[in-house]
Amino acid sequence: MGRDDEPVDSMEIDGEQQLKVQGPAAVPEGFNADYLRVYYGKLFPYGDFFKWLCYGNDGKHPGCDQSYVGHREFSFTLENDIYLRFQSFDSAAELESSIKEKCPFKIDIGPVYSVDPAKRHAYAQSGNNVFIPVERELIFDIDISDYDDVRYCCSGADVCSDCWPLMTIAIKILDTSLRDDFGFSHILWVYSGRRGVHCWVCDSRARKLSNEQRAAVADYFRVYKGGENALKKVSLAGPVLHPFLARSYTDVLESFFEDKLLLSQQLFASEERCQKILDLIPDGNVASELHDKWQGNRRSSISKEDVNATRWKQLKMTLQSGKHKAQGLRRCVEEIVFSYTYPRLDMEVSKHMNHLLKAPFCIHPKTGRVCVPIDPNNCDDFDPTAVPTLSQLLGELNAAGFQTDSENNWERTSLEKSIRFFRTSFLQPLLKACKEELESAYNAKLQQSKNSLNW
Amino acid sequence: MEIVRSHRQLAAAAAAGGGAGALPTYRAAPQLEVRLEEFELFAIDRLRVLKGISDGLSRGKRPEEMEKLVSELWKTHMRHQDPAETLNKDIISHFVLRLVYCRTEELRKWFLSMETTLFRYRFRLESPESQRMLMTEFQLPYKALPHSEFEVVKDKLSQVARSIGQSANVESVFFKVPFEEVPDLVASRRVFISKGYAYVAMSQVVSLVVTQFRCNISKALVLTNRKWTATIKEQEKDRLTPIVEALSNAYFGPDYSQPKDAVEISLKDIDQLAKSSFPLCMRHMLDKLRENHHLKHGGRMQFGLFLKGAGLKLEDALAFWRAEFSQKVGSERFDKEYAYSIRHNYGKEGKRTDYTPYSCQKIISATPGVGDHHGCPYRHFGDENLRAALNKMGVGGHALEEIMDKVKNRHYQLACTLTFEATHGVSCDSGINHPNQYFSESQKVLRAKNQTVESQSAT
């Protein structure tokens, strides 16, 4: 395949006069340390990234806590799977030079600790847990591989345009509730690079939640009670749904299930798939009634309607008809929809402050794709297969040519849209809020000390 | 609090303990003298209450059942004819147990959780007036929701009330509080939440008070621990220290972190032992591990620590997990990604804590997710799956129905005990509350049987 006549050197972009490459496809797909080094050298948005994690404490205001960001844990995973935990940095420049030097395949962000995590051993001697996490974004991790029992297009780490919408609705449901119910406003959604999405809730109120409070929020969202051996994984008790669930159902889940998932996943297309849904009906008589009906009319397709739509309609009619007014059965339609569509969170990630989560703008080693932010207001348009890959970006860099070593090389690549979005839709409003909070906290403190003086 | 050897002194502990009514808030240690015998006796009585609560929780009792249980436990162990005496006993026993349970993270966590539960249900039994008084005492700055605001959210409040099975007629007094203050109500979706505020009904204020209570006790425990290590432990080394240390051990019993009597189990015996002596939860995970050559994190923790407690040495544990995982992920990835956590469990990495195997209570309260096989089968399996699993263990007929009946009533540990009895043909009076206890009891029974067989054949 002529791998010898394409020496690695020609792909390296190092300020020297490069041969002008025609078109962005010039760099072969892949992921390796050399590619990554160029990415970290030319494209990674250190400034914005670090500014985010300072939360306004890098300003000149006397209320700023200059040591704040230096207590944050970063963790690097190197090429040979060596983990460097408890890294810490006082400035964007320090972070930048360390990343460039170590060229981590993965960067994780941990909590802000009570002391500099790099010096935690010095504090360990004094005993009594001085080294404890004190702040952390409220985070959520959703993986498409946790939906394997309800998607028939892919399994494991694979995703396609038929199952990705499950992630999209997870974003919609959580984002709406985090804003409307919990009152958060600085929420960053990030593509995990392969098979899911991450969510960072960055309001100061969210960062200060205790583990117990985090668990409470996570439990509020929890409907799906997996466990491989429980037959029915969603059970909705009570005569009506909680307003949050009711809203999720009518605004998002119901139409998604009926208009999209039913057809895209062919949920009733085979006996086995039908059985899986019938298993969720607690009344055996009703289930077998439906089963018999579907056995009988498999061929008699008088209507032109899709078999999935027809069967779903029949199921709904049967369950909601006057005959089965029993409460358990009416709820059952909703339970089926929830089982197949409602977001499935990795609970442990959200419950504890000290869980690490991959940083935005990392590159996923398996796919080579950048972990770009997702705009929750336009999440329907997000296409994981269109996310820029490392080699694509390098190709674009080559194509643009770079005579000058500009700060903003990313402006000439398809990373631009993502970095602009990060900056204008997430970072700027966040920093504005941080500044206001800093000032009001500082003024309150001043006021307090003044009062005590007067007294 | 002063501890004296002889004559009793009846002091009004109420004022010092804080709390105007019958339910003290334990803000400050009372200034009163306590006889050494009472110091211990009161503490033991309170421990009986807390232990009873712990058992109730691990059986997954519903709030109404817990309320009844707590009230009964309290009546049985803590009541005295003289109400002043009851109050004294309440306060003294609480402060003694604080000393006992302040000393490690694990102990603090248990004590905090049990005391909070106790307080919660005692609060619920109080009259509305005294509930309001307690709210004032905790300095909860909440005012009832004004009528105009109430009208705006009324429909939502009614929807929440109906969703938790209450009547649609909404109560009229609500408090609007930051959601952070009522985590339990948020977690179970028992409140309406909007823009960061939870709307808490008067009948739910117990959650607000409990959050405050929990926070106070939690801080106090840390302080007590500091005082204990700094001064009390040494000063009282001939008098209180032995009592305090005995009290915590007396309750917790063995923690199974080290295999008893240096029993060892070896790799080749695991399958045999699983058949004869593993409780269902562990048998199930072994089956799944053999089948999928993989277990998710929760399973690795629960099963791995169990094996450690049963006497599997670190080297054997590594070999055991590698043999399975390498078939799925390759031995290289196993060494890189999984071996660390196994060494970690044996205290060879990270914090170097020697982790203790999970108790039934912990296992029952687990929340297994997609692809998980850990947890308690009696609690987390569906009906059919559980029946099939028990059949596979050779349990059927009447015994099986009895077990399923216990499960239905959420007596998971009793169900496990019955399974033990059915498969071993002996009674197990102590009941099962730890998978490693199941294992060692089973081994004991089997050894005894073997000896009888041997001695019979010898004669």
Interface residues (C-beta under 8 A of the other chain):
Chain A: D81 N128 D146 Y147 D148 D149 D180 D181 F182 G183 F184 R205 L209 S210 E212 Q213 A215 A216 V217 D219 Y220 Y224 K225 G226 G227 E228 N229 A230 L231 K232 A237 G238 P239 V240 L241 H242 P243 F244 L245 A246 R344 D346 M347 E348
Chain B: K156 Q159 V160 R162 S163 I164 G165 F179 E180 P183 D184 V186 A187 S188 R189 F192 I193 S194 K195 G196 Y197 R226 H284 H297 K336 E337 T367 P368 G369 V370 G371 D372 H373 G375 P377 H380 F381 G382 D383 E384 N385 L386
